[in-house]
Amino acid sequence: MQRDNLRDLIERWVRRTGSTKGRLAKLIGVHRTRLYPWMEGQSQPETEHLEALAEVLGERLSVVAAAIDESRRQREAVGA
């Protein structure tokens, strides 16, 4: 069974709320272009943004951290 990556969590939030990734970025205090490297496993958010992301997504911090790890794992698996 494949675990959710950060893209999965964010896209589920977008569908559930009818909002946008840009709005999510604003709610957590970053520019929307900061989300994409996180979603692709290229980088990870600082602690303050990780905590804000978990709160806005309505997920436990451990779930979001695991999703970030999964994004990074998937990126490494394809050799990017």
PyMOL commands that set and color helices and strands:
alter all, ss='L'
color gray80, all
select helices_A, chain A and resi 6-17+21-28+32-39+47-57+61-77
alter helices_A, ss='H'
color red, helices_A
deselect
rebuild
show_as cartoon
